[in-house]
């Protein structure tokens, strides 16, 4: 039972997609690319939220706002 509880609860130190700790990137080019990619992901997330408005059970599995940056086990 404790295994199910541990695996079903979210971890407090997770990082979501394209959210990096401060200071990982300080060069101009990577910061611009990350900013552009974040904008594309926000647009995609908004489209997914609009599609889920009419669903009885929303499908959030591929929503970029819910996807973790890396595998967390």
Secondary structure, DSSP 8 states (H G I E B T S, - for coil): -HHHHHHHS--TT--BTT---TTS--SHHHHHHHHHHHHHHHHHHHHHHHHHTT-SS---TT-TTT-BSS---
